[in-house]
């Protein structure tokens, strides 16, 4: 099993939805900042949002176990092998992650 590099690409804030449904003072995700990097295999990295991990762990697991040798699904999603672009499940303030297969052995 290999480690997977997780990079925070973007933090978003859906202002229109937050205005209608969010609590006062809601803003972008307090856990993640653009440029943060984490390494994972089957376990959630320290400092990583629990809810975001639930949304992306299956892609991390797949990449850690060799899915990096091809593209996901039927070549109709990501064109680069070993990469997945995923987001957390927060509809008001989603975070976009880049997952990359590495050659780093997991211990």
C-alpha positions as a Markdown table, in Angstrom:
| # | Residue | x | y | z |
|---|---|---|---|---|
| 1 | Unk | 0.0 | 0.0 | 0.0 |
| 2 | Unk | 1.2 | 3.5 | -0.8 |
| 3 | Unk | 0.6 | 6.9 | 0.7 |
| 4 | Unk | -1.7 | 9.4 | -1.1 |
| 5 | Unk | -1.0 | 13.1 | -1.1 |
| 6 | Unk | -4.0 | 15.3 | -0.4 |
| 7 | Unk | -3.8 | 18.9 | -1.3 |
| 8 | Unk | -6.4 | 21.6 | -0.6 |
| 9 | Unk | -7.0 | 23.3 | -3.9 |
| 10 | Unk | -9.9 | 25.6 | -3.1 |
| 11 | Unk | -12.2 | 26.6 | -0.3 |
| 12 | Unk | -15.6 | 27.9 | -1.5 |
| 13 | Unk | -18.5 | 29.7 | 0.1 |
| 14 | Unk | -21.9 | 29.6 | -1.4 |
| 15 | Unk | -23.1 | 33.0 | -0.2 |
| 16 | Unk | -26.6 | 32.8 | -1.6 |
| 17 | Unk | -27.3 | 29.4 | 0.1 |
| 18 | Unk | -25.6 | 30.5 | 3.3 |
| 19 | Unk | -27.7 | 33.6 | 3.5 |
| 20 | Unk | -30.9 | 31.5 | 3.2 |
| 21 | Unk | -29.9 | 28.4 | 5.3 |
| 22 | Unk | -26.7 | 29.1 | 7.2 |
| 23 | Unk | -26.3 | 30.5 | 10.7 |
| 24 | Unk | -25.3 | 34.2 | 11.1 |
| 25 | Unk | -21.5 | 34.7 | 10.7 |
| 26 | Unk | -20.9 | 31.5 | 8.7 |
| 27 | Unk | -17.9 | 31.7 | 6.4 |
| 28 | Unk | -15.4 | 29.4 | 4.6 |
| 29 | Unk | -14.3 | 26.2 | 6.2 |
| 30 | Unk | -12.4 | 26.8 | 9.5 |
| 31 | Unk | -10.5 | 23.5 | 9.1 |
| 32 | Unk | -8.7 | 23.7 | 5.8 |
| 33 | Unk | -6.7 | 26.4 | 4.0 |
| 34 | Unk | -5.6 | 26.5 | 0.3 |
| 35 | Unk | -2.2 | 24.8 | -0.1 |
| 36 | Unk | -2.4 | 22.5 | 2.9 |
| 37 | Unk | -1.0 | 19.1 | 2.3 |
| 38 | Unk | -1.7 | 15.8 | 4.0 |
| 39 | Unk | -0.6 | 12.2 | 3.4 |
| 40 | Unk | -2.9 | 9.2 | 4.1 |
| 41 | Unk | -3.5 | 5.6 | 3.3 |
| 42 | Unk | -6.5 | 4.0 | 5.1 |
| 43 | Unk | -6.5 | 6.3 | 8.1 |
| 44 | Unk | -7.6 | 9.9 | 8.4 |
| 45 | Unk | -4.6 | 12.2 | 8.7 |
| 46 | Unk | -4.2 | 14.2 | 11.9 |
| 47 | Unk | -5.8 | 17.6 | 11.6 |
| 48 | Unk | -8.1 | 16.6 | 8.7 |
| 49 | Unk | -11.9 | 17.3 | 9.0 |
| 50 | Unk | -13.9 | 14.2 | 9.9 |
| 51 | Unk | -16.7 | 15.0 | 7.5 |
| 52 | Unk | -14.3 | 15.7 | 4.6 |
| 53 | Unk | -12.6 | 12.4 | 5.3 |
| 54 | Unk | -15.9 | 10.6 | 5.1 |
| 55 | Unk | -16.5 | 12.2 | 1.7 |
| 56 | Unk | -13.1 | 11.3 | 0.1 |
| 57 | Unk | -11.7 | 8.3 | 1.9 |
| 58 | Unk | -12.9 | 5.8 | -0.7 |
| 59 | Unk | -10.8 | 7.6 | -3.4 |
| 60 | Unk | -7.8 | 7.7 | -1.0 |
| 61 | Unk | -8.2 | 4.0 | -0.3 |
| 62 | Unk | -8.4 | 3.2 | -4.1 |
| 63 | Unk | -5.3 | 5.3 | -4.9 |
| 64 | Unk | -3.4 | 3.7 | -2.0 |
| 65 | Unk | -4.1 | 0.3 | -3.4 |
| 66 | Unk | -3.0 | 0.8 | -7.0 |
| 67 | Unk | -5.8 | 2.8 | -8.7 |
| 68 | Unk | -3.1 | 5.3 | -9.6 |
| 69 | Unk | -2.0 | 3.1 | -12.5 |
| 70 | Unk | -5.1 | 4.1 | -14.5 |
| 71 | Unk | -7.8 | 6.7 | -14.5 |
| 72 | Unk | -11.0 | 6.3 | -12.5 |
| 73 | Unk | -14.2 | 5.0 | -14.0 |
| 74 | Unk | -14.2 | 4.7 | -17.8 |
| 75 | Unk | -11.8 | 7.5 | -18.7 |
| 76 | Unk | -14.7 | 10.0 | -18.5 |
| 77 | Unk | -13.8 | 11.9 | -15.3 |
| 78 | Unk | -10.1 | 12.7 | -14.7 |
| 79 | Unk | -7.7 | 12.5 | -17.6 |
| 80 | Unk | -4.5 | 12.1 | -15.5 |
| 81 | Unk | -3.9 | 8.6 | -14.0 |
| 82 | Unk | -3.4 | 8.5 | -10.2 |
| 83 | Unk | -5.3 | 11.7 | -9.6 |
| 84 | Unk | -8.8 | 12.4 | -8.2 |
| 85 | Unk | -10.4 | 15.8 | -7.6 |
| 86 | Unk | -12.9 | 15.5 | -4.8 |
| 87 | Unk | -14.9 | 17.7 | -2.4 |
| 88 | Unk | -16.2 | 17.5 | 1.1 |
| 89 | Unk | -20.0 | 17.2 | 1.5 |
| 90 | Unk | -20.6 | 20.7 | 3.0 |
| 91 | Unk | -22.9 | 22.4 | 0.5 |
| 92 | Unk | -22.5 | 25.8 | 2.0 |
| 93 | Unk | -18.7 | 25.9 | 2.2 |
| 94 | Unk | -17.2 | 23.1 | 0.3 |
| 95 | Unk | -13.5 | 22.3 | 0.1 |
| 96 | Unk | -12.0 | 20.9 | -3.1 |
| 97 | Unk | -9.1 | 18.4 | -2.7 |
| 98 | Unk | -6.6 | 17.0 | -5.1 |
| 99 | Unk | -5.7 | 13.4 | -4.3 |
| 100 | Unk | -2.5 | 12.0 | -5.9 |
| 101 | Unk | -1.0 | 8.5 | -5.8 |
| 102 | Unk | 2.6 | 8.5 | -4.6 |
| 103 | Unk | 5.4 | 6.0 | -4.5 |
| 104 | Unk | 5.8 | 6.4 | -0.7 |
| 105 | Unk | 5.3 | 3.1 | 1.0 |
| 106 | Unk | 2.8 | 3.1 | 3.8 |
| 107 | Unk | 3.8 | 1.7 | 7.2 |
